[in-house]
């Protein structure tokens, strides 16, 4: 009888431990998914900012060329 009690107690503890592990893993998976979503959002933002920088750089180069042309024309006259 004592063996059966010990076995039942051990099985109950194993069940509770398994449930706790499953709960902790579930919470960890939610955190991972949250971090991944945040990472994707940040990557999209970075990509957008890089695109803006590229456009601004191109615009600045064009303005520099125009200014250089104007300066050159003024120096010619």
mmJSON file of the N, C-alpha and C atoms, coordinates in Angstrom:
{"data_MODEL":{"atom_site":{
"group_PDB":["ATOM","ATOM","ATOM","ATOM","ATOM","ATOM","ATOM","ATOM","ATOM","ATOM","ATOM","ATOM","ATOM","ATOM","ATOM","ATOM","ATOM","ATOM","ATOM","ATOM","ATOM","ATOM","ATOM","ATOM","ATOM","ATOM","ATOM","ATOM","ATOM","ATOM","ATOM","ATOM","ATOM","ATOM","ATOM","ATOM","ATOM","ATOM","ATOM","ATOM","ATOM","ATOM","ATOM","ATOM","ATOM","ATOM","ATOM","ATOM","ATOM","ATOM","ATOM","ATOM","ATOM","ATOM","ATOM","ATOM","ATOM","ATOM","ATOM","ATOM","ATOM","ATOM","ATOM","ATOM","ATOM","ATOM","ATOM","ATOM","ATOM","ATOM","ATOM","ATOM","ATOM","ATOM","ATOM","ATOM","ATOM","ATOM","ATOM","ATOM","ATOM","ATOM","ATOM","ATOM","ATOM","ATOM","ATOM","ATOM","ATOM","ATOM","ATOM","ATOM","ATOM","ATOM","ATOM","ATOM","ATOM","ATOM","ATOM","ATOM","ATOM","ATOM","ATOM","ATOM","ATOM","ATOM","ATOM","ATOM","ATOM","ATOM","ATOM","ATOM","ATOM","ATOM","ATOM","ATOM","ATOM","ATOM","ATOM","ATOM","ATOM","ATOM","ATOM","ATOM","ATOM","ATOM","ATOM","ATOM","ATOM","ATOM","ATOM","ATOM","ATOM","ATOM","ATOM","ATOM","ATOM","ATOM","ATOM","ATOM","ATOM","ATOM","ATOM","ATOM","ATOM","ATOM","ATOM","ATOM","ATOM","ATOM","ATOM","ATOM","ATOM","ATOM","ATOM","ATOM","ATOM","ATOM","ATOM","ATOM","ATOM","ATOM","ATOM","ATOM","ATOM","ATOM","ATOM","ATOM","ATOM","ATOM","ATOM","ATOM","ATOM","ATOM","ATOM","ATOM","ATOM","ATOM","ATOM","ATOM","ATOM","ATOM","ATOM","ATOM","ATOM","ATOM","ATOM","ATOM","ATOM","ATOM","ATOM","ATOM","ATOM","ATOM","ATOM","ATOM","ATOM","ATOM","ATOM","ATOM","ATOM","ATOM","ATOM","ATOM","ATOM","ATOM","ATOM","ATOM","ATOM","ATOM","ATOM","ATOM","ATOM","ATOM","ATOM","ATOM","ATOM","ATOM","ATOM","ATOM","ATOM","ATOM","ATOM","ATOM","ATOM","ATOM","ATOM","ATOM","ATOM","ATOM","ATOM"],
"id":[1,2,3,4,5,6,7,8,9,10,11,12,13,14,15,16,17,18,19,20,21,22,23,24,25,26,27,28,29,30,31,32,33,34,35,36,37,38,39,40,41,42,43,44,45,46,47,48,49,50,51,52,53,54,55,56,57,58,59,60,61,62,63,64,65,66,67,68,69,70,71,72,73,74,75,76,77,78,79,80,81,82,83,84,85,86,87,88,89,90,91,92,93,94,95,96,97,98,99,100,101,102,103,104,105,106,107,108,109,110,111,112,113,114,115,116,117,118,119,120,121,122,123,124,125,126,127,128,129,130,131,132,133,134,135,136,137,138,139,140,141,142,143,144,145,146,147,148,149,150,151,152,153,154,155,156,157,158,159,160,161,162,163,164,165,166,167,168,169,170,171,172,173,174,175,176,177,178,179,180,181,182,183,184,185,186,187,188,189,190,191,192,193,194,195,196,197,198,199,200,201,202,203,204,205,206,207,208,209,210,211,212,213,214,215,216,217,218,219,220,221,222,223,224,225,226,227,228,229,230,231],
"type_symbol":["N","C","C","N","C","C","N","C","C","N","C","C","N","C","C","N","C","C","N","C","C","N","C","C","N","C","C","N","C","C","N","C","C","N","C","C","N","C","C","N","C","C","N","C","C","N","C","C","N","C","C","N","C","C","N","C","C","N","C","C","N","C","C","N","C","C","N","C","C","N","C","C","N","C","C","N","C","C","N","C","C","N","C","C","N","C","C","N","C","C","N","C","C","N","C","C","N","C","C","N","C","C","N","C","C","N","C","C","N","C","C","N","C","C","N","C","C","N","C","C","N","C","C","N","C","C","N","C","C","N","C","C","N","C","C","N","C","C","N","C","C","N","C","C","N","C","C","N","C","C","N","C","C","N","C","C","N","C","C","N","C","C","N","C","C","N","C","C","N","C","C","N","C","C","N","C","C","N","C","C","N","C","C","N","C","C","N","C","C","N","C","C","N","C","C","N","C","C","N","C","C","N","C","C","N","C","C","N","C","C","N","C","C","N","C","C","N","C","C","N","C","C","N","C","C","N","C","C","N","C","C"],
"label_atom_id":["N","CA","C","N","CA","C","N","CA","C","N","CA","C","N","CA","C","N","CA","C","N","CA","C","N","CA","C","N","CA","C","N","CA","C","N","CA","C","N","CA","C","N","CA","C","N","CA","C","N","CA","C","N","CA","C","N","CA","C","N","CA","C","N","CA","C","N","CA","C","N","CA","C","N","CA","C","N","CA","C","N","CA","C","N","CA","C","N","CA","C","N","CA","C","N","CA","C","N","CA","C","N","CA","C","N","CA","C","N","CA","C","N","CA","C","N","CA","C","N","CA","C","N","CA","C","N","CA","C","N","CA","C","N","CA","C","N","CA","C","N","CA","C","N","CA","C","N","CA","C","N","CA","C","N","CA","C","N","CA","C","N","CA","C","N","CA","C","N","CA","C","N","CA","C","N","CA","C","N","CA","C","N","CA","C","N","CA","C","N","CA","C","N","CA","C","N","CA","C","N","CA","C","N","CA","C","N","CA","C","N","CA","C","N","CA","C","N","CA","C","N","CA","C","N","CA","C","N","CA","C","N","CA","C","N","CA","C","N","CA","C","N","CA","C","N","CA","C","N","CA","C","N","CA","C","N","CA","C","N","CA","C","N","CA","C","N","CA","C"],
"label_alt_id":[null,null,null,null,null,null,null,null,null,null,null,null,null,null,null,null,null,null,null,null,null,null,null,null,null,null,null,null,null,null,null,null,null,null,null,null,null,null,null,null,null,null,null,null,null,null,null,null,null,null,null,null,null,null,null,null,null,null,null,null,null,null,null,null,null,null,null,null,null,null,null,null,null,null,null,null,null,null,null,null,null,null,null,null,null,null,null,null,null,null,null,null,null,null,null,null,null,null,null,null,null,null,null,null,null,null,null,null,null,null,null,null,null,null,null,null,null,null,null,null,null,null,null,null,null,null,null,null,null,null,null,null,null,null,null,null,null,null,null,null,null,null,null,null,null,null,null,null,null,null,null,null,null,null,null,null,null,null,null,null,null,null,null,null,null,null,null,null,null,null,null,null,null,null,null,null,null,null,null,null,null,null,null,null,null,null,null,null,null,null,null,null,null,null,null,null,null,null,null,null,null,null,null,null,null,null,null,null,null,null,null,null,null,null,null,null,null,null,null,null,null,null,null,null,null,null,null,null,null,null,null],
"label_comp_id":["UNK","UNK","UNK","UNK","UNK","UNK","UNK","UNK","UNK","UNK","UNK","UNK","UNK","UNK","UNK","UNK","UNK","UNK","UNK","UNK","UNK","UNK","UNK","UNK","UNK","UNK","UNK","UNK","UNK","UNK","UNK","UNK","UNK","UNK","UNK","UNK","UNK","UNK","UNK","UNK","UNK","UNK","UNK","UNK","UNK","UNK","UNK","UNK","UNK","UNK","UNK","UNK","UNK","UNK","UNK","UNK","UNK","UNK","UNK","UNK","UNK","UNK","UNK","UNK","UNK","UNK","UNK","UNK","UNK","UNK","UNK","UNK","UNK","UNK","UNK","UNK","UNK","UNK","UNK","UNK","UNK","UNK","UNK","UNK","UNK","UNK","UNK","UNK","UNK","UNK","UNK","UNK","UNK","UNK","UNK","UNK","UNK","UNK","UNK","UNK","UNK","UNK","UNK","UNK","UNK","UNK","UNK","UNK","UNK","UNK","UNK","UNK","UNK","UNK","UNK","UNK","UNK","UNK","UNK","UNK","UNK","UNK","UNK","UNK","UNK","UNK","UNK","UNK","UNK","UNK","UNK","UNK","UNK","UNK","UNK","UNK","UNK","UNK","UNK","UNK","UNK","UNK","UNK","UNK","UNK","UNK","UNK","UNK","UNK","UNK","UNK","UNK","UNK","UNK","UNK","UNK","UNK","UNK","UNK","UNK","UNK","UNK","UNK","UNK","UNK","UNK","UNK","UNK","UNK","UNK","UNK","UNK","UNK","UNK","UNK","UNK","UNK","UNK","UNK","UNK","UNK","UNK","UNK","UNK","UNK","UNK","UNK","UNK","UNK","UNK","UNK","UNK","UNK","UNK","UNK","UNK","UNK","UNK","UNK","UNK","UNK","UNK","UNK","UNK","UNK","UNK","UNK","UNK","UNK","UNK","UNK","UNK","UNK","UNK","UNK","UNK","UNK","UNK","UNK","UNK","UNK","UNK","UNK","UNK","UNK","UNK","UNK","UNK","UNK","UNK","UNK"],
"label_asym_id":["A","A","A","A","A","A","A","A","A","A","A","A","A","A","A","A","A","A","A","A","A","A","A","A","A","A","A","A","A","A","A","A","A","A","A","A","A","A","A","A","A","A","A","A","A","A","A","A","A","A","A","A","A","A","A","A","A","A","A","A","A","A","A","A","A","A","A","A","A","A","A","A","A","A","A","A","A","A","A","A","A","A","A","A","A","A","A","A","A","A","A","A","A","A","A","A","A","A","A","A","A","A","A","A","A","A","A","A","A","A","A","A","A","A","A","A","A","A","A","A","A","A","A","A","A","A","A","A","A","A","A","A","A","A","A","A","A","A","A","A","A","A","A","A","A","A","A","A","A","A","A","A","A","A","A","A","A","A","A","A","A","A","A","A","A","A","A","A","A","A","A","A","A","A","A","A","A","A","A","A","A","A","A","A","A","A","A","A","A","A","A","A","A","A","A","A","A","A","A","A","A","A","A","A","A","A","A","A","A","A","A","A","A","A","A","A","A","A","A","A","A","A","A","A","A","A","A","A","A","A","A"],
"label_entity_id":["1","1","1","1","1","1","1","1","1","1","1","1","1","1","1","1","1","1","1","1","1","1","1","1","1","1","1","1","1","1","1","1","1","1","1","1","1","1","1","1","1","1","1","1","1","1","1","1","1","1","1","1","1","1","1","1","1","1","1","1","1","1","1","1","1","1","1","1","1","1","1","1","1","1","1","1","1","1","1","1","1","1","1","1","1","1","1","1","1","1","1","1","1","1","1","1","1","1","1","1","1","1","1","1","1","1","1","1","1","1","1","1","1","1","1","1","1","1","1","1","1","1","1","1","1","1","1","1","1","1","1","1","1","1","1","1","1","1","1","1","1","1","1","1","1","1","1","1","1","1","1","1","1","1","1","1","1","1","1","1","1","1","1","1","1","1","1","1","1","1","1","1","1","1","1","1","1","1","1","1","1","1","1","1","1","1","1","1","1","1","1","1","1","1","1","1","1","1","1","1","1","1","1","1","1","1","1","1","1","1","1","1","1","1","1","1","1","1","1","1","1","1","1","1","1","1","1","1","1","1","1"],
"label_seq_id":[1,1,1,2,2,2,3,3,3,4,4,4,5,5,5,6,6,6,7,7,7,8,8,8,9,9,9,10,10,10,11,11,11,12,12,12,13,13,13,14,14,14,15,15,15,16,16,16,17,17,17,18,18,18,19,19,19,20,20,20,21,21,21,22,22,22,23,23,23,24,24,24,25,25,25,26,26,26,27,27,27,28,28,28,29,29,29,30,30,30,31,31,31,32,32,32,33,33,33,34,34,34,35,35,35,36,36,36,37,37,37,38,38,38,39,39,39,40,40,40,41,41,41,42,42,42,43,43,43,44,44,44,45,45,45,46,46,46,47,47,47,48,48,48,49,49,49,50,50,50,51,51,51,52,52,52,53,53,53,54,54,54,55,55,55,56,56,56,57,57,57,58,58,58,59,59,59,60,60,60,61,61,61,62,62,62,63,63,63,64,64,64,65,65,65,66,66,66,67,67,67,68,68,68,69,69,69,70,70,70,71,71,71,72,72,72,73,73,73,74,74,74,75,75,75,76,76,76,77,77,77],
"pdbx_PDB_ins_code":[null,null,null,null,null,null,null,null,null,null,null,null,null,null,null,null,null,null,null,null,null,null,null,null,null,null,null,null,null,null,null,null,null,null,null,null,null,null,null,null,null,null,null,null,null,null,null,null,null,null,null,null,null,null,null,null,null,null,null,null,null,null,null,null,null,null,null,null,null,null,null,null,null,null,null,null,null,null,null,null,null,null,null,null,null,null,null,null,null,null,null,null,null,null,null,null,null,null,null,null,null,null,null,null,null,null,null,null,null,null,null,null,null,null,null,null,null,null,null,null,null,null,null,null,null,null,null,null,null,null,null,null,null,null,null,null,null,null,null,null,null,null,null,null,null,null,null,null,null,null,null,null,null,null,null,null,null,null,null,null,null,null,null,null,null,null,null,null,null,null,null,null,null,null,null,null,null,null,null,null,null,null,null,null,null,null,null,null,null,null,null,null,null,null,null,null,null,null,null,null,null,null,null,null,null,null,null,null,null,null,null,null,null,null,null,null,null,null,null,null,null,null,null,null,null,null,null,null,null,null,null],
"Cartn_x":[0.822,0.0,0.864,1.956,2.84,3.461,3.776,4.335,3.335,2.084,1.051,0.864,0.924,0.806,1.979,3.174,4.378,4.326,3.872,3.753,2.737,1.602,0.561,1.066,1.757,2.318,3.34,4.202,5.222,4.584,3.568,2.883,2.201,1.621,0.972,2.008,3.146,4.219,4.73,4.901,5.347,4.34,3.071,2.019,2.06,2.164,2.218,3.462,4.578,5.822,5.708,5.127,4.936,4.036,2.984,2.084,2.803,3.615,4.365,5.362,6.039,6.989,6.258,5.109,4.322,3.892,3.513,3.099,4.272,5.421,6.611,7.025,7.004,7.355,6.37,5.108,4.096,4.355,4.665,4.972,6.224,7.217,8.456,8.19,7.342,7.02,6.295,5.418,4.716,5.724,6.675,7.7,8.532,8.917,9.71,8.937,7.665,6.848,6.706,6.558,6.46,7.747,8.888,10.177,10.393,9.989,10.139,9.29,8.083,7.212,7.823,8.346,9.007,10.226,10.974,12.156,11.767,10.728,10.261,9.82,9.121,8.672,9.873,10.864,12.061,12.833,12.898,13.591,12.89,11.566,10.815,11.076,11.127,11.403,12.806,13.773,15.15,15.208,14.535,14.522,13.927,12.842,12.197,13.136,13.806,14.734,15.922,16.41,17.513,17.087,15.863,15.332,15.244,14.78,14.683,16.066,17.039,18.409,18.948,18.688,19.147,18.52,17.21,16.525,17.069,17.282,17.807,19.22,20.03,21.393,21.366,20.497,20.363,19.913,18.943,18.474,19.574,20.362,21.469,22.523,22.798,23.765,23.274,21.986,21.404,21.478,21.154,21.245,22.682,23.612,25.029,25.452,25.01,25.341,24.76,23.507,22.868,23.62,23.973,24.718,26.076,26.753,28.052,27.911,26.861,26.613,26.356,25.558,25.273,26.535,27.334,28.59,29.498,29.575,30.409,29.923,28.603,28.042,28.302,28.217,28.472,29.937,30.817,32.245,32.599,31.858,32.114,31.754,30.779,30.334,31.089],
"Cartn_y":[-1.196,0.0,1.256,1.228,2.377,2.655,1.594,1.742,2.447,2.057,2.656,4.146,4.467,5.873,6.689,6.142,6.813,6.97,5.924,5.96,7.022,7.072,8.05,9.473,9.643,10.956,11.386,10.468,10.757,11.093,10.334,10.599,11.965,12.322,13.634,14.751,14.568,15.57,15.687,14.567,14.586,15.311,15.064,15.718,17.227,17.643,19.074,19.725,19.017,19.535,19.669,18.681,18.731,19.893,20.102,21.222,22.557,22.654,23.89,24.137,23.089,23.221,23.679,23.081,23.465,24.929,25.349,26.739,27.692,27.366,28.21,28.262,27.118,27.091,27.912,27.83,28.624,30.111,30.539,31.946,32.354,31.475,31.777,31.913,31.045,31.12,32.42,32.851,34.12,35.268,35.24,36.288,36.276,35.089,34.976,35.559,35.205,35.727,37.245,37.75,39.196,39.884,39.33,39.906,39.819,38.707,38.562,39.59,39.811,40.811,42.205,42.501,43.789,43.948,42.869,42.892,43.166,42.474,42.704,44.159,44.687,46.081,47.022,46.778,47.615,47.496,46.279,46.088,46.848,46.845,47.599,49.097,49.557,50.969,51.334,50.477,50.71,50.766,49.817,49.796,51.092,51.538,52.774,53.968,54.03,55.132,55.095,53.891,53.77,54.279,53.978,54.439,55.965,56.545,58.005,58.634,58.06,58.584,58.533,57.434,57.293,58.37,58.603,59.631,61.023,61.298,62.605,62.809,61.763,61.849,62.152,61.465,61.706,63.146,63.619,64.996,66.0,65.74,66.634,66.663,65.498,65.447,66.27,66.178,66.951,68.446,68.846,70.261,70.755,69.93,70.295,70.512,69.632,69.761,71.058,71.349,72.583,73.806,73.804,74.928,75.083,73.97,74.021,74.604,74.201,74.743,76.245,76.68,78.112,78.902,78.366,79.035,79.127,78.049,78.028,79.077,79.165,80.143,81.572,81.808,83.144,83.522,82.541,82.817,83.113,82.545,82.762,84.181,84.762,86.092,87.207],
"Cartn_z":[0.0,0.0,0.0,0.71,0.775,-0.601,-1.342,-2.686,-3.603,-3.539,-4.384,-4.061,-2.772,-2.367,-2.908,-2.772,-3.262,-4.783,-5.469,-6.922,-7.346,-6.689,-7.015,-6.761,-5.648,-5.312,-6.371,-6.764,-7.773,-9.113,-9.491,-10.757,-10.744,-9.616,-9.491,-9.617,-8.942,-9.023,-10.456,-11.148,-12.54,-13.426,-13.181,-13.957,-13.742,-12.481,-12.171,-12.777,-12.698,-13.263,-14.778,-15.421,-16.876,-17.27,-16.495,-16.774,-16.602,-15.57,-15.33,-16.459,-16.897,-18.011,-19.267,-19.54,-20.714,-20.619,-19.433,-19.22,-19.464,-18.897,-19.057,-20.527,-21.204,-22.626,-23.452,-23.107,-23.813,-23.663,-22.443,-22.208,-22.968,-22.99,-23.708,-25.204,-25.741,-27.166,-27.497,-26.613,-26.825,-26.836,-25.909,-25.872,-27.145,-27.591,-28.818,-29.996,-30.12,-31.218,-31.131,-29.919,-29.726,-30.155,-29.733,-30.118,-31.628,-32.237,-33.687,-34.429,-33.949,-34.577,-34.44,-33.263,-33.049,-33.942,-34.086,-34.945,-36.393,-36.867,-38.242,-38.432,-37.448,-37.525,-37.586,-36.736,-36.727,-38.037,-38.593,-39.866,-40.987,-40.97,-41.98,-41.832,-40.597,-40.331,-40.819,-40.534,-40.976,-42.498,-43.145,-44.611,-45.156,-44.552,-44.983,-44.795,-43.65,-43.39,-44.346,-44.649,-45.605,-46.982,-47.358,-48.644,-48.659,-47.555,-47.451,-47.541,-46.841,-46.88,-48.308,-48.993,-50.376,-51.261,-51.083,-51.87,-51.552,-50.268,-49.861,-50.403,-50.36,-50.88,-52.372,-53.097,-54.534,-54.789,-54.001,-54.136,-53.844,-52.796,-52.445,-53.545,-54.129,-55.227,-56.413,-56.699,-57.801,-57.507,-56.285,-55.912,-55.968,-55.539,-55.598,-57.045,-57.931,-59.349,-59.914,-59.559,-60.031,-59.519,-58.237,-57.653,-58.326,-58.547,-59.219,-60.623,-61.339,-62.677,-62.618,-61.652,-61.513,-61.174,-60.276,-59.905,-61.125,-61.87,-63.071,-64.074,-64.265,-65.199,-64.729,-63.423,-62.877,-63.05,-62.907,-63.049,-64.505,-65.44,-66.859,-67.288,-66.619,-67.041,-66.388],
"occupancy":[1.0,1.0,1.0,1.0,1.0,1.0,1.0,1.0,1.0,1.0,1.0,1.0,1.0,1.0,1.0,1.0,1.0,1.0,1.0,1.0,1.0,1.0,1.0,1.0,1.0,1.0,1.0,1.0,1.0,1.0,1.0,1.0,1.0,1.0,1.0,1.0,1.0,1.0,1.0,1.0,1.0,1.0,1.0,1.0,1.0,1.0,1.0,1.0,1.0,1.0,1.0,1.0,1.0,1.0,1.0,1.0,1.0,1.0,1.0,1.0,1.0,1.0,1.0,1.0,1.0,1.0,1.0,1.0,1.0,1.0,1.0,1.0,1.0,1.0,1.0,1.0,1.0,1.0,1.0,1.0,1.0,1.0,1.0,1.0,1.0,1.0,1.0,1.0,1.0,1.0,1.0,1.0,1.0,1.0,1.0,1.0,1.0,1.0,1.0,1.0,1.0,1.0,1.0,1.0,1.0,1.0,1.0,1.0,1.0,1.0,1.0,1.0,1.0,1.0,1.0,1.0,1.0,1.0,1.0,1.0,1.0,1.0,1.0,1.0,1.0,1.0,1.0,1.0,1.0,1.0,1.0,1.0,1.0,1.0,1.0,1.0,1.0,1.0,1.0,1.0,1.0,1.0,1.0,1.0,1.0,1.0,1.0,1.0,1.0,1.0,1.0,1.0,1.0,1.0,1.0,1.0,1.0,1.0,1.0,1.0,1.0,1.0,1.0,1.0,1.0,1.0,1.0,1.0,1.0,1.0,1.0,1.0,1.0,1.0,1.0,1.0,1.0,1.0,1.0,1.0,1.0,1.0,1.0,1.0,1.0,1.0,1.0,1.0,1.0,1.0,1.0,1.0,1.0,1.0,1.0,1.0,1.0,1.0,1.0,1.0,1.0,1.0,1.0,1.0,1.0,1.0,1.0,1.0,1.0,1.0,1.0,1.0,1.0,1.0,1.0,1.0,1.0,1.0,1.0,1.0,1.0,1.0,1.0,1.0,1.0,1.0,1.0,1.0,1.0,1.0,1.0],
"B_iso_or_equiv":[0.0,0.0,0.0,0.0,0.0,0.0,0.0,0.0,0.0,0.0,0.0,0.0,0.0,0.0,0.0,0.0,0.0,0.0,0.0,0.0,0.0,0.0,0.0,0.0,0.0,0.0,0.0,0.0,0.0,0.0,0.0,0.0,0.0,0.0,0.0,0.0,0.0,0.0,0.0,0.0,0.0,0.0,0.0,0.0,0.0,0.0,0.0,0.0,0.0,0.0,0.0,0.0,0.0,0.0,0.0,0.0,0.0,0.0,0.0,0.0,0.0,0.0,0.0,0.0,0.0,0.0,0.0,0.0,0.0,0.0,0.0,0.0,0.0,0.0,0.0,0.0,0.0,0.0,0.0,0.0,0.0,0.0,0.0,0.0,0.0,0.0,0.0,0.0,0.0,0.0,0.0,0.0,0.0,0.0,0.0,0.0,0.0,0.0,0.0,0.0,0.0,0.0,0.0,0.0,0.0,0.0,0.0,0.0,0.0,0.0,0.0,0.0,0.0,0.0,0.0,0.0,0.0,0.0,0.0,0.0,0.0,0.0,0.0,0.0,0.0,0.0,0.0,0.0,0.0,0.0,0.0,0.0,0.0,0.0,0.0,0.0,0.0,0.0,0.0,0.0,0.0,0.0,0.0,0.0,0.0,0.0,0.0,0.0,0.0,0.0,0.0,0.0,0.0,0.0,0.0,0.0,0.0,0.0,0.0,0.0,0.0,0.0,0.0,0.0,0.0,0.0,0.0,0.0,0.0,0.0,0.0,0.0,0.0,0.0,0.0,0.0,0.0,0.0,0.0,0.0,0.0,0.0,0.0,0.0,0.0,0.0,0.0,0.0,0.0,0.0,0.0,0.0,0.0,0.0,0.0,0.0,0.0,0.0,0.0,0.0,0.0,0.0,0.0,0.0,0.0,0.0,0.0,0.0,0.0,0.0,0.0,0.0,0.0,0.0,0.0,0.0,0.0,0.0,0.0,0.0,0.0,0.0,0.0,0.0,0.0,0.0,0.0,0.0,0.0,0.0,0.0],
"pdbx_formal_charge":[null,null,null,null,null,null,null,null,null,null,null,null,null,null,null,null,null,null,null,null,null,null,null,null,null,null,null,null,null,null,null,null,null,null,null,null,null,null,null,null,null,null,null,null,null,null,null,null,null,null,null,null,null,null,null,null,null,null,null,null,null,null,null,null,null,null,null,null,null,null,null,null,null,null,null,null,null,null,null,null,null,null,null,null,null,null,null,null,null,null,null,null,null,null,null,null,null,null,null,null,null,null,null,null,null,null,null,null,null,null,null,null,null,null,null,null,null,null,null,null,null,null,null,null,null,null,null,null,null,null,null,null,null,null,null,null,null,null,null,null,null,null,null,null,null,null,null,null,null,null,null,null,null,null,null,null,null,null,null,null,null,null,null,null,null,null,null,null,null,null,null,null,null,null,null,null,null,null,null,null,null,null,null,null,null,null,null,null,null,null,null,null,null,null,null,null,null,null,null,null,null,null,null,null,null,null,null,null,null,null,null,null,null,null,null,null,null,null,null,null,null,null,null,null,null,null,null,null,null,null,null],
"auth_seq_id":[1,1,1,2,2,2,3,3,3,4,4,4,5,5,5,6,6,6,7,7,7,8,8,8,9,9,9,10,10,10,11,11,11,12,12,12,13,13,13,14,14,14,15,15,15,16,16,16,17,17,17,18,18,18,19,19,19,20,20,20,21,21,21,22,22,22,23,23,23,24,24,24,25,25,25,26,26,26,27,27,27,28,28,28,29,29,29,30,30,30,31,31,31,32,32,32,33,33,33,34,34,34,35,35,35,36,36,36,37,37,37,38,38,38,39,39,39,40,40,40,41,41,41,42,42,42,43,43,43,44,44,44,45,45,45,46,46,46,47,47,47,48,48,48,49,49,49,50,50,50,51,51,51,52,52,52,53,53,53,54,54,54,55,55,55,56,56,56,57,57,57,58,58,58,59,59,59,60,60,60,61,61,61,62,62,62,63,63,63,64,64,64,65,65,65,66,66,66,67,67,67,68,68,68,69,69,69,70,70,70,71,71,71,72,72,72,73,73,73,74,74,74,75,75,75,76,76,76,77,77,77],
"auth_comp_id":["UNK","UNK","UNK","UNK","UNK","UNK","UNK","UNK","UNK","UNK","UNK","UNK","UNK","UNK","UNK","UNK","UNK","UNK","UNK","UNK","UNK","UNK","UNK","UNK","UNK","UNK","UNK","UNK","UNK","UNK","UNK","UNK","UNK","UNK","UNK","UNK","UNK","UNK","UNK","UNK","UNK","UNK","UNK","UNK","UNK","UNK","UNK","UNK","UNK","UNK","UNK","UNK","UNK","UNK","UNK","UNK","UNK","UNK","UNK","UNK","UNK","UNK","UNK","UNK","UNK","UNK","UNK","UNK","UNK","UNK","UNK","UNK","UNK","UNK","UNK","UNK","UNK","UNK","UNK","UNK","UNK","UNK","UNK","UNK","UNK","UNK","UNK","UNK","UNK","UNK","UNK","UNK","UNK","UNK","UNK","UNK","UNK","UNK","UNK","UNK","UNK","UNK","UNK","UNK","UNK","UNK","UNK","UNK","UNK","UNK","UNK","UNK","UNK","UNK","UNK","UNK","UNK","UNK","UNK","UNK","UNK","UNK","UNK","UNK","UNK","UNK","UNK","UNK","UNK","UNK","UNK","UNK","UNK","UNK","UNK","UNK","UNK","UNK","UNK","UNK","UNK","UNK","UNK","UNK","UNK","UNK","UNK","UNK","UNK","UNK","UNK","UNK","UNK","UNK","UNK","UNK","UNK","UNK","UNK","UNK","UNK","UNK","UNK","UNK","UNK","UNK","UNK","UNK","UNK","UNK","UNK","UNK","UNK","UNK","UNK","UNK","UNK","UNK","UNK","UNK","UNK","UNK","UNK","UNK","UNK","UNK","UNK","UNK","UNK","UNK","UNK","UNK","UNK","UNK","UNK","UNK","UNK","UNK","UNK","UNK","UNK","UNK","UNK","UNK","UNK","UNK","UNK","UNK","UNK","UNK","UNK","UNK","UNK","UNK","UNK","UNK","UNK","UNK","UNK","UNK","UNK","UNK","UNK","UNK","UNK","UNK","UNK","UNK","UNK","UNK","UNK"],
"auth_asym_id":["A","A","A","A","A","A","A","A","A","A","A","A","A","A","A","A","A","A","A","A","A","A","A","A","A","A","A","A","A","A","A","A","A","A","A","A","A","A","A","A","A","A","A","A","A","A","A","A","A","A","A","A","A","A","A","A","A","A","A","A","A","A","A","A","A","A","A","A","A","A","A","A","A","A","A","A","A","A","A","A","A","A","A","A","A","A","A","A","A","A","A","A","A","A","A","A","A","A","A","A","A","A","A","A","A","A","A","A","A","A","A","A","A","A","A","A","A","A","A","A","A","A","A","A","A","A","A","A","A","A","A","A","A","A","A","A","A","A","A","A","A","A","A","A","A","A","A","A","A","A","A","A","A","A","A","A","A","A","A","A","A","A","A","A","A","A","A","A","A","A","A","A","A","A","A","A","A","A","A","A","A","A","A","A","A","A","A","A","A","A","A","A","A","A","A","A","A","A","A","A","A","A","A","A","A","A","A","A","A","A","A","A","A","A","A","A","A","A","A","A","A","A","A","A","A","A","A","A","A","A","A"],
"auth_atom_id":["N","CA","C","N","CA","C","N","CA","C","N","CA","C","N","CA","C","N","CA","C","N","CA","C","N","CA","C","N","CA","C","N","CA","C","N","CA","C","N","CA","C","N","CA","C","N","CA","C","N","CA","C","N","CA","C","N","CA","C","N","CA","C","N","CA","C","N","CA","C","N","CA","C","N","CA","C","N","CA","C","N","CA","C","N","CA","C","N","CA","C","N","CA","C","N","CA","C","N","CA","C","N","CA","C","N","CA","C","N","CA","C","N","CA","C","N","CA","C","N","CA","C","N","CA","C","N","CA","C","N","CA","C","N","CA","C","N","CA","C","N","CA","C","N","CA","C","N","CA","C","N","CA","C","N","CA","C","N","CA","C","N","CA","C","N","CA","C","N","CA","C","N","CA","C","N","CA","C","N","CA","C","N","CA","C","N","CA","C","N","CA","C","N","CA","C","N","CA","C","N","CA","C","N","CA","C","N","CA","C","N","CA","C","N","CA","C","N","CA","C","N","CA","C","N","CA","C","N","CA","C","N","CA","C","N","CA","C","N","CA","C","N","CA","C","N","CA","C","N","CA","C","N","CA","C","N","CA","C","N","CA","C","N","CA","C","N","CA","C"],
"pdbx_PDB_model_num":[1,1,1,1,1,1,1,1,1,1,1,1,1,1,1,1,1,1,1,1,1,1,1,1,1,1,1,1,1,1,1,1,1,1,1,1,1,1,1,1,1,1,1,1,1,1,1,1,1,1,1,1,1,1,1,1,1,1,1,1,1,1,1,1,1,1,1,1,1,1,1,1,1,1,1,1,1,1,1,1,1,1,1,1,1,1,1,1,1,1,1,1,1,1,1,1,1,1,1,1,1,1,1,1,1,1,1,1,1,1,1,1,1,1,1,1,1,1,1,1,1,1,1,1,1,1,1,1,1,1,1,1,1,1,1,1,1,1,1,1,1,1,1,1,1,1,1,1,1,1,1,1,1,1,1,1,1,1,1,1,1,1,1,1,1,1,1,1,1,1,1,1,1,1,1,1,1,1,1,1,1,1,1,1,1,1,1,1,1,1,1,1,1,1,1,1,1,1,1,1,1,1,1,1,1,1,1,1,1,1,1,1,1,1,1,1,1,1,1,1,1,1,1,1,1,1,1,1,1,1,1]
}}}
